[in-house]
Amino acid sequence: MAKTKWAVDTAHSSIDFSVKHMMIAKVKGTFHKFEASIEADPTDLTTADIKFNVDVSSIDTRNSDRDAHLRSADFFDAETYPTLTFHSTNIVKTGDDEYNVTGDLTIRGVTRSETFSVAFEGQGKDPWGNEKVGFSAEGKINRSDYGLTWNAALETGGVLVGDQIKISLQIEAAKEA
């Protein structure tokens, strides 16, 4: 298949994350507003060009006070840095329909190279004849690498918020005409 443009269907896609809380549990969240540009042959992602822009203010951890704190200068500083971005720089096939996608991730004005494991989940036509593809991605980053260093020490030892963030994406995209 030729390299074509794909429009991400945000109603059927998600960008989720989780982080350790109090060193004993995980808090999960999502970003509701994002856009992506994908130019790819879905059967061979090695030549793909993938870009994501995520609206930081759309963060949702199901707790409005925590979400407001995450938008503040203690964390994302959404007023100064309203967008997280990712742009692929290298893609390596690691197995059948599996890839390591490396790219420049920018959070809070800091850009670092990060790698995500990506799987091509399949391709088909919806009931209206639109060609669709699906991908999933998993990765881990350290929030402190991006200046997200706010924390609080616990009386029993350890910290309130873990450094490692697990990121999970589920993407459905439609072939552009």
MDAnalysis code that builds the backbone (N, CA, C; Angstrom):
import MDAnalysis as mda
import numpy as np

u = mda.Universe.empty(531, n_residues=177, atom_resindex=np.repeat(np.arange(177), 3), trajectory=True)
u.add_TopologyAttr("name", ["N", "CA", "C"] * 177)
u.add_TopologyAttr("resid", np.arange(1, 178))
u.add_TopologyAttr("resname", ["MET", "ALA", "LYS", "THR", "LYS", "TRP", "ALA", "VAL", "ASP", "THR", "ALA", "HIS", "SER", "SER", "ILE", "ASP", "PHE", "SER", "VAL", "LYS", "HIS", "MET", "MET", "ILE", "ALA", "LYS", "VAL", "LYS", "GLY", "THR", "PHE", "HIS", "LYS", "PHE", "GLU", "ALA", "SER", "ILE", "GLU", "ALA", "ASP", "PRO", "THR", "ASP", "LEU", "THR", "THR", "ALA", "ASP", "ILE", "LYS", "PHE", "ASN", "VAL", "ASP", "VAL", "SER", "SER", "ILE", "ASP", "THR", "ARG", "ASN", "SER", "ASP", "ARG", "ASP", "ALA", "HIS", "LEU", "ARG", "SER", "ALA", "ASP", "PHE", "PHE", "ASP", "ALA", "GLU", "THR", "TYR", "PRO", "THR", "LEU", "THR", "PHE", "HIS", "SER", "THR", "ASN", "ILE", "VAL", "LYS", "THR", "GLY", "ASP", "ASP", "GLU", "TYR", "ASN", "VAL", "THR", "GLY", "ASP", "LEU", "THR", "ILE", "ARG", "GLY", "VAL", "THR", "ARG", "SER", "GLU", "THR", "PHE", "SER", "VAL", "ALA", "PHE", "GLU", "GLY", "GLN", "GLY", "LYS", "ASP", "PRO", "TRP", "GLY", "ASN", "GLU", "LYS", "VAL", "GLY", "PHE", "SER", "ALA", "GLU", "GLY", "LYS", "ILE", "ASN", "ARG", "SER", "ASP", "TYR", "GLY", "LEU", "THR", "TRP", "ASN", "ALA", "ALA", "LEU", "GLU", "THR", "GLY", "GLY", "VAL", "LEU", "VAL", "GLY", "ASP", "GLN", "ILE", "LYS", "ILE", "SER", "LEU", "GLN", "ILE", "GLU", "ALA", "ALA", "LYS", "GLU", "ALA"])
u.atoms.positions = np.array([
    [0.847, -1.185, 0.000],
    [0.000, 0.000, 0.000],
    [0.889, 1.245, 0.000],
    [0.426, 2.274, -0.657],
    [1.186, 3.529, -0.744],
    [1.052, 4.340, 0.541],
    [1.995, 5.229, 0.752],
    [1.972, 6.145, 1.889],
    [0.863, 7.161, 1.651],
    [-0.100, 7.245, 2.563],
    [-1.239, 8.148, 2.432],
    [-1.456, 8.900, 3.747],
    [-2.310, 9.927, 3.666],
    [-2.636, 10.714, 4.861],
    [-3.842, 10.097, 5.560],
    [-3.748, 10.099, 6.902],
    [-4.804, 9.540, 7.741],
    [-5.236, 10.592, 8.757],
    [-6.544, 10.786, 8.902],
    [-7.099, 11.741, 9.864],
    [-7.532, 10.976, 11.112],
    [-6.971, 11.349, 12.246],
    [-7.309, 10.674, 13.494],
    [-8.749, 11.004, 13.884],
    [-9.495, 9.965, 14.202],
    [-10.873, 10.083, 14.670],
    [-10.818, 10.186, 16.194],
    [-10.842, 11.413, 16.713],
    [-10.660, 11.606, 18.153],
    [-11.822, 11.026, 18.975],
    [-12.982, 10.822, 18.360],
    [-14.108, 10.220, 19.073],
    [-13.872, 8.734, 19.343],
    [-12.957, 8.133, 18.590],
    [-12.649, 6.710, 18.757],
    [-11.173, 6.502, 19.091],
    [-10.538, 7.505, 19.651],
    [-9.124, 7.445, 20.002],
    [-8.927, 8.022, 21.398],
    [-7.787, 7.681, 22.013],
    [-7.521, 8.219, 23.348],
    [-6.021, 8.318, 23.609],
    [-5.672, 9.285, 24.452],
    [-4.315, 9.432, 24.980],
    [-4.453, 9.402, 26.496],
    [-3.993, 8.309, 27.089],
    [-4.154, 8.085, 28.521],
    [-2.791, 7.971, 29.198],
    [-2.781, 8.158, 30.517],
    [-1.541, 8.033, 31.275],
    [-1.852, 7.526, 32.674],
    [-0.818, 7.023, 33.349],
    [-0.948, 6.651, 34.755],
    [0.360, 6.970, 35.464],
    [0.240, 7.241, 36.777],
    [1.404, 7.580, 37.608],
    [1.153, 7.040, 39.015],
    [2.218, 6.626, 39.665],
    [2.107, 6.138, 41.044],
    [1.719, 7.284, 41.970],
    [0.817, 6.991, 42.897],
    [0.374, 7.961, 43.891],
    [0.667, 7.392, 45.277],
    [1.387, 8.137, 46.083],
    [1.765, 7.749, 47.440],
    [2.568, 6.442, 47.458],
    [3.121, 6.068, 46.318],
    [3.948, 4.875, 46.181],
    [3.160, 3.584, 46.403],
    [1.809, 3.670, 46.424],
    [1.014, 2.468, 46.704],
    [-0.093, 2.213, 45.684],
    [-0.439, 3.217, 44.900],
    [-1.557, 3.072, 43.963],
    [-1.233, 3.846, 42.694],
    [-2.084, 3.730, 41.695],
    [-1.901, 4.470, 40.444],
    [-3.083, 5.389, 40.210],
    [-2.776, 6.590, 39.748],
    [-3.803, 7.529, 39.316],
    [-3.751, 7.551, 37.800],
    [-4.919, 7.469, 37.182],
    [-5.002, 7.485, 35.725],
    [-5.633, 8.781, 35.255],
    [-5.287, 9.154, 34.038],
    [-5.860, 10.348, 33.451],
    [-5.855, 10.247, 31.944],
    [-6.439, 11.254, 31.332],
    [-6.530, 11.302, 29.882],
    [-6.447, 12.741, 29.418],
    [-6.124, 12.917, 28.158],
    [-6.212, 14.216, 27.505],
    [-7.345, 14.119, 26.495],
    [-8.348, 14.968, 26.633],
    [-9.518, 14.888, 25.766],
    [-9.339, 15.577, 24.420],
    [-8.470, 16.591, 24.351],
    [-8.316, 17.345, 23.106],
    [-6.924, 17.152, 22.530],
    [-6.889, 16.622, 21.320],
    [-5.620, 16.445, 20.621],
    [-5.896, 16.329, 19.133],
    [-4.849, 16.543, 18.367],
    [-4.934, 16.359, 16.931],
    [-3.653, 15.681, 16.479],
    [-3.745, 15.021, 15.342],
    [-2.576, 14.309, 14.840],
    [-2.542, 14.380, 13.328],
    [-1.337, 14.301, 12.825],
    [-1.099, 14.217, 11.392],
    [-0.318, 12.930, 11.171],
    [-0.910, 12.018, 10.421],
    [-0.253, 10.749, 10.147],
    [-0.204, 10.548, 8.643],
    [1.001, 10.412, 8.136],
    [1.194, 10.077, 6.733],
    [1.954, 8.755, 6.734],
    [1.281, 7.685, 6.281],
    [1.877, 6.369, 6.441],
    [1.264, 5.338, 5.510],
    [2.039, 4.311, 5.273],
    [1.548, 3.045, 4.741],
    [1.300, 2.201, 5.983],
    [0.045, 1.951, 6.359],
    [-0.211, 1.273, 7.635],
    [0.361, -0.141, 7.709],
    [0.654, -0.741, 6.565],
    [1.238, -2.077, 6.580],
    [2.755, -2.044, 6.724],
    [3.356, -0.834, 6.660],
    [4.793, -0.669, 6.865],
    [5.046, 0.741, 7.386],
    [5.041, 0.881, 8.692],
    [5.176, 2.203, 9.313],
    [6.585, 2.769, 9.267],
    [7.557, 2.029, 8.772],
    [8.949, 2.480, 8.850],
    [9.203, 3.800, 8.135],
    [8.347, 4.188, 7.194],
    [8.521, 5.460, 6.477],
    [7.492, 6.509, 6.904],
    [6.749, 6.237, 7.961],
    [5.665, 7.126, 8.381],
    [6.181, 8.446, 8.941],
    [5.339, 9.465, 8.821],
    [5.563, 10.754, 9.458],
    [4.385, 10.962, 10.406],
    [4.670, 11.016, 11.704],
    [3.627, 11.062, 12.724],
    [3.845, 12.296, 13.595],
    [2.786, 13.095, 13.731],
    [2.851, 14.297, 14.578],
    [1.598, 14.349, 15.449],
    [1.788, 14.668, 16.719],
    [0.677, 14.853, 17.648],
    [0.805, 16.202, 18.318],
    [-0.323, 16.865, 18.530],
    [-0.429, 18.079, 19.338],
    [-1.523, 17.826, 20.361],
    [-1.173, 17.970, 21.632],
    [-2.104, 17.682, 22.722],
    [-2.364, 18.966, 23.506],
    [-3.625, 19.280, 23.710],
    [-4.039, 20.449, 24.481],
    [-3.922, 20.116, 25.978],
    [-2.930, 20.709, 26.644],
    [-2.670, 20.425, 28.055],
    [-3.887, 20.737, 28.925],
    [-4.628, 21.768, 28.585],
    [-5.770, 22.149, 29.425],
    [-6.894, 21.112, 29.393],
    [-6.818, 20.141, 28.485],
    [-7.860, 19.109, 28.400],
    [-7.582, 17.925, 29.319],
    [-6.579, 18.039, 30.195],
    [-6.242, 16.947, 31.112],
    [-7.420, 16.635, 32.026],
    [-7.645, 15.350, 32.281],
    [-8.773, 14.927, 33.104],
    [-8.362, 13.696, 33.916],
    [-8.287, 13.867, 35.235],
    [-7.990, 12.757, 36.137],
    [-9.202, 12.424, 37.012],
    [-10.346, 12.956, 36.648],
    [-11.606, 12.767, 37.365],
    [-11.613, 13.438, 38.740],
    [-10.760, 14.467, 38.889],
    [-10.726, 15.244, 40.117],
    [-10.384, 16.682, 39.724],
    [-11.349, 17.579, 39.815],
    [-11.158, 18.939, 39.305],
    [-10.046, 19.701, 40.031],
    [-9.888, 19.500, 41.345],
    [-8.811, 20.176, 42.067],
    [-7.444, 19.689, 41.588],
    [-7.310, 18.378, 41.423],
    [-6.036, 17.820, 40.942],
    [-5.765, 18.300, 39.519],
    [-6.792, 18.313, 38.668],
    [-6.616, 18.770, 37.286],
    [-6.154, 20.222, 37.250],
    [-6.733, 21.063, 38.102],
    [-6.314, 22.466, 38.169],
    [-4.850, 22.561, 38.616],
    [-4.454, 21.732, 39.571],
    [-3.063, 21.729, 40.035],
    [-2.132, 21.280, 38.897],
    [-2.541, 20.269, 38.133],
    [-1.720, 19.790, 37.012],
    [-1.570, 20.855, 35.925],
    [-2.573, 21.700, 35.740],
    [-2.495, 22.783, 34.747],
    [-1.631, 23.941, 35.236],
    [-1.401, 24.016, 36.547],
    [-0.677, 25.149, 37.146],
    [0.820, 25.079, 36.857],
    [1.525, 26.135, 37.277],
    [2.975, 26.208, 37.092],
    [3.720, 25.129, 37.873],
    [3.083, 24.506, 38.874],
    [3.721, 23.398, 39.598],
    [3.970, 22.199, 38.681],
    [3.138, 22.057, 37.656],
    [3.259, 20.918, 36.753],
    [3.406, 21.405, 35.305],
    [2.323, 21.336, 34.525],
    [2.400, 21.617, 33.086],
    [2.519, 23.089, 32.727],
    [2.111, 23.978, 33.616],
    [2.106, 25.414, 33.330],
    [1.394, 25.665, 31.998],
    [0.145, 25.227, 31.937],
    [-0.640, 25.266, 30.702],
    [-0.797, 26.664, 30.119],
    [-0.754, 27.683, 30.963],
    [-0.877, 29.046, 30.461],
    [0.327, 29.421, 29.596],
    [1.516, 29.009, 30.028],
    [2.744, 29.303, 29.281],
    [3.018, 28.279, 28.196],
    [2.724, 27.007, 28.478],
    [3.000, 25.898, 27.549],
    [1.700, 25.137, 27.284],
    [0.836, 25.660, 26.431],
    [-0.495, 25.077, 26.257],
    [-0.534, 23.745, 25.498],
    [0.574, 23.371, 24.849],
    [0.552, 22.191, 23.991],
    [1.727, 21.262, 24.260],
    [1.438, 19.966, 24.283],
    [2.470, 18.926, 24.255],
    [2.574, 18.487, 22.807],
    [3.775, 18.207, 22.325],
    [3.908, 17.771, 20.935],
    [4.793, 16.534, 20.842],
    [4.550, 15.763, 19.793],
    [5.392, 14.612, 19.458],
    [5.538, 14.580, 17.943],
    [6.772, 14.378, 17.469],
    [7.042, 14.251, 16.038],
    [8.013, 13.100, 15.843],
    [7.599, 12.101, 15.086],
    [8.442, 10.921, 14.878],
    [9.720, 11.295, 14.135],
    [10.823, 10.624, 14.517],
    [12.112, 10.842, 13.868],
    [12.715, 9.554, 13.328],
    [12.296, 8.403, 13.880],
    [12.829, 7.117, 13.435],
    [11.837, 6.015, 13.805],
    [11.592, 5.105, 12.874],
    [10.654, 4.015, 13.127],
    [11.317, 2.709, 12.698],
    [11.344, 1.747, 13.619],
    [11.990, 0.463, 13.369],
    [10.964, -0.655, 13.562],
    [10.870, -1.538, 12.578],
    [9.977, -2.693, 12.681],
    [10.601, -3.685, 13.657],
    [9.816, -4.147, 14.651],
    [10.329, -5.070, 15.663],
    [9.668, -6.442, 15.597],
    [8.624, -6.583, 14.776],
    [7.902, -7.845, 14.652],
    [6.738, -7.658, 13.708],
    [5.910, -8.686, 13.581],
    [4.725, -8.587, 12.732],
    [3.819, -7.482, 13.265],
    [3.643, -6.434, 12.484],
    [2.772, -5.307, 12.837],
    [3.199, -4.591, 14.118],
    [4.476, -4.702, 14.501],
    [4.977, -4.047, 15.704],
    [6.193, -3.202, 15.370],
    [6.274, -2.040, 16.036],
    [7.316, -1.058, 15.731],
    [7.775, -0.354, 16.992],
    [8.994, 0.146, 16.960],
    [9.463, 1.129, 17.938],
    [9.465, 2.470, 17.219],
    [8.641, 3.376, 17.694],
    [8.542, 4.709, 17.101],
    [9.258, 5.684, 18.036],
    [10.345, 6.256, 17.549],
    [11.119, 7.235, 18.306],
    [10.807, 8.612, 17.746],
    [10.714, 9.580, 18.635],
    [10.445, 10.931, 18.177],
    [10.767, 11.962, 19.233],
    [10.613, 13.208, 18.838],
    [10.843, 14.331, 19.734],
    [9.551, 14.651, 20.475],
    [9.578, 14.473, 21.789],
    [8.455, 14.803, 22.652],
    [8.784, 16.108, 23.357],
    [7.869, 17.086, 23.247],
    [8.071, 18.379, 23.897],
    [6.982, 18.593, 24.938],
    [7.424, 18.773, 26.169],
    [6.540, 19.063, 27.290],
    [7.145, 20.228, 28.048],
    [6.343, 21.245, 28.277],
    [6.771, 22.404, 29.080],
    [8.051, 23.038, 28.520],
    [8.148, 23.063, 27.176],
    [9.275, 23.703, 26.510],
    [10.545, 22.866, 26.454],
    [10.508, 21.648, 26.984],
    [11.661, 20.750, 26.967],
    [11.408, 19.651, 25.936],
    [12.370, 19.460, 25.029],
    [12.245, 18.427, 23.997],
    [13.265, 17.336, 24.252],
    [12.774, 16.108, 24.265],
    [13.629, 14.933, 24.450],
    [13.186, 13.840, 23.487],
    [14.104, 12.972, 23.140],
    [13.796, 11.824, 22.301],
    [13.187, 10.721, 23.169],
    [12.044, 10.204, 22.750],
    [11.361, 9.124, 23.474],
    [10.944, 8.061, 22.470],
    [10.864, 6.815, 22.927],
    [10.472, 5.708, 22.067],
    [9.218, 5.047, 22.613],
    [8.273, 4.779, 21.722],
    [7.017, 4.122, 22.064],
    [6.887, 2.840, 21.261],
    [6.359, 1.795, 21.895],
    [6.049, 0.554, 21.192],
    [4.685, 0.731, 20.543],
    [4.636, 0.541, 19.219],
    [3.403, 0.763, 18.465],
    [3.011, -0.527, 17.757],
    [1.719, -0.829, 17.793],
    [1.196, -1.991, 17.082],
    [0.143, -1.531, 16.084],
    [0.241, -2.039, 14.860],
    [-0.810, -1.847, 13.861],
    [-1.892, -2.862, 14.195],
    [-3.099, -2.371, 14.540],
    [-4.179, -3.241, 15.014],
    [-5.075, -3.770, 13.897],
    [-5.015, -3.149, 12.723],
    [-5.820, -3.650, 11.615],
    [-6.378, -2.542, 10.757],
    [-7.050, -2.976, 9.692],
    [-7.582, -2.054, 8.699],
    [-8.906, -2.602, 8.188],
    [-9.847, -1.705, 7.883],
    [-11.140, -2.130, 7.347],
    [-11.962, -0.934, 6.923],
    [-13.163, -1.243, 6.421],
    [-14.090, -0.181, 6.004],
    [-15.246, -0.125, 6.981],
    [-15.643, 1.116, 7.324],
    [-16.798, 1.287, 8.192],
    [-18.072, 1.129, 7.361],
    [-19.259, 1.143, 7.982],
    [-20.506, 0.944, 7.245],
    [-20.782, 1.994, 6.156],
    [-20.061, 3.122, 6.171],
    [-20.261, 4.184, 5.194],
    [-19.200, 4.162, 4.098],
    [-18.352, 3.126, 4.113],
    [-17.350, 2.958, 3.064],
    [-16.026, 3.661, 3.304],
    [-15.848, 4.247, 4.493],
    [-14.586, 4.926, 4.813],
    [-13.535, 3.908, 5.241],
    [-12.346, 4.042, 4.685],
    [-11.259, 3.147, 5.058],
    [-10.664, 3.606, 6.384],
    [-10.551, 2.684, 7.346],
    [-10.067, 2.994, 8.693],
    [-8.896, 2.084, 9.055],
    [-8.024, 2.600, 9.926],
    [-6.930, 1.822, 10.489],
    [-6.897, 2.048, 11.993],
    [-6.290, 1.096, 12.692],
    [-6.157, 1.226, 14.133],
    [-4.735, 0.953, 14.572],
    [-4.292, 1.707, 15.582],
    [-2.967, 1.550, 16.160],
    [-3.076, 1.643, 17.672],
    [-2.186, 0.979, 18.364],
    [-2.049, 1.178, 19.807],
    [-0.583, 1.476, 20.086],
    [-0.340, 2.218, 21.153],
    [1.031, 2.580, 21.520],
    [1.168, 2.596, 23.028],
    [2.351, 2.212, 23.488],
    [2.672, 2.207, 24.916],
    [4.068, 2.790, 25.093],
    [4.261, 3.514, 26.171],
    [5.591, 4.033, 26.471],
    [5.673, 4.532, 27.893],
    [6.891, 4.868, 28.300],
    [7.138, 5.404, 29.642],
    [8.080, 6.588, 29.514],
    [7.801, 7.608, 30.304],
    [8.709, 8.756, 30.382],
    [8.899, 9.114, 31.851],
    [9.953, 9.869, 32.127],
    [10.168, 10.410, 33.468],
    [9.752, 11.873, 33.445],
    [8.786, 12.220, 34.269],
    [8.256, 13.585, 34.252],
    [9.321, 14.603, 34.648],
    [10.250, 14.211, 35.496],
    [11.293, 15.142, 35.923],
    [12.195, 15.564, 34.761],
    [12.306, 14.730, 33.730],
    [13.097, 15.086, 32.547],
    [12.530, 16.313, 31.833],
    [11.263, 16.615, 32.095],
    [10.572, 17.721, 31.424],
    [10.281, 18.881, 32.377],
    [10.935, 18.895, 33.517],
    [10.734, 19.986, 34.461],
    [9.492, 19.849, 35.315],
    [8.841, 18.686, 35.286],
    [7.660, 18.439, 36.116],
    [8.145, 17.798, 37.415],
    [8.638, 18.631, 38.313],
    [9.335, 18.118, 39.490],
    [8.599, 18.327, 40.811],
    [7.448, 19.002, 40.798],
    [6.729, 19.222, 42.054],
    [6.471, 17.889, 42.730],
    [6.610, 17.865, 44.050],
    [6.326, 16.660, 44.811],
    [6.179, 17.026, 46.272],
    [5.781, 16.062, 47.065],
    [5.684, 16.239, 48.509],
    [6.176, 14.958, 49.161],
    [7.020, 15.109, 50.186],
    [7.514, 13.955, 50.926],
    [6.399, 13.384, 51.794],
    [6.395, 12.062, 51.917],
    [5.413, 11.388, 52.766],
    [6.013, 11.132, 54.146],
    [5.184, 11.221, 55.146],
    [5.617, 10.988, 56.524],
    [6.234, 9.597, 56.686],
    [5.714, 8.637, 55.948],
    [6.183, 7.253, 56.046],
    [7.352, 6.951, 55.108],
    [7.854, 7.967, 54.434],
    [8.937, 7.785, 53.466],
    [8.385, 7.780, 52.061],
    [9.230, 8.139, 51.110],
    [8.786, 8.195, 49.724],
    [8.158, 9.534, 49.392],
    [7.503, 9.567, 48.234],
    [6.913, 10.817, 47.741],
    [5.466, 10.614, 47.312],
    [4.772, 11.721, 47.179],
    [3.363, 11.698, 46.815],
    [3.140, 11.269, 45.368],
    [3.977, 11.792, 44.429],
    [3.776, 11.535, 43.007],
    [5.013, 10.856, 42.427],
    [4.822, 9.728, 41.761],
    [5.928, 9.027, 41.132],
    [6.518, 9.807, 39.971],
    [7.741, 9.458, 39.593],
    [8.409, 10.133, 38.482],
    [8.045, 9.505, 37.140],
    [7.884, 8.192, 37.121],
    [7.620, 7.505, 35.857],
    [6.145, 7.613, 35.469],
    [5.927, 8.047, 34.235],
    [4.577, 8.165, 33.683],
    [4.420, 7.121, 32.590],
    [3.388, 6.306, 32.709],
    [3.081, 5.334, 31.656],
    [2.062, 5.969, 30.721],
    [2.336, 5.888, 29.429],
    [1.477, 6.507, 28.421],
    [0.910, 5.421, 27.522],
    [-0.372, 5.543, 27.208],
    [-1.056, 4.574, 26.356],
    [-1.933, 5.314, 25.352],
    [-1.800, 4.960, 24.092],
    [-2.624, 5.554, 23.042],
    [-3.414, 4.475, 22.314],
    [-4.655, 4.788, 22.007],
    [-5.491, 3.969, 21.124],
    [-5.930, 4.908, 20.008],
    [-5.543, 4.586, 18.786],
    [-5.793, 5.501, 17.676],
    [-6.588, 4.801, 16.572],
    [-7.667, 5.449, 16.155],
    [-8.404, 5.051, 14.953],
    [-8.327, 6.224, 13.993],
    [-8.001, 5.931, 12.744],
    [-7.835, 7.001, 11.757],
    [-8.520, 6.622, 10.458],
    [-8.990, 7.630, 9.733],
    [-9.655, 7.446, 8.443],
    [-8.749, 7.954, 7.324],
    [-8.742, 7.217, 6.239],
    [-7.958, 7.612, 5.068],
    [-8.562, 8.902, 4.514],
    [-7.679, 9.894, 4.282],
    [-8.146, 11.155, 3.727],
    [-8.318, 11.023, 2.226],
    [-9.296, 11.718, 1.701],
    [-9.590, 11.646, 0.262],
    [-8.530, 12.340, -0.570],
])
